[in-house]
């Protein structure tokens, strides 16, 4: 009956597509838990994070561009 608690060390965690995406978003914001950072470096593959980071960066740039276009069009029509 005495079961040992499950270990939650970074080496035992698997890196899924969702965790790669979350890590890329955290990198964009500049915040990341040390445990997640260690998990990413130990269990993740470089190219997965590189591609996710590139996709998140491009999406961020498109959203900012669309927001600027919307603001400029709103300002032009309000004059």
Residue pairs with C-beta under 8 A, 6 or more apart in sequence:
10 35
10 36
10 38
10 39
10 42
10 43
11 39
11 42
11 43
13 39
13 43
14 43
15 39
15 40
15 43
15 44
15 45
15 48
19 36
19 39
19 40
20 40
20 44
20 48
20 49
20 52
21 52
21 56
22 36
23 32
23 36
23 40
23 44
23 49
23 52
24 49
24 52
24 53
24 55
24 56
25 56
26 32
26 36
27 53
27 56
28 53
28 56
28 57
28 60
40 49
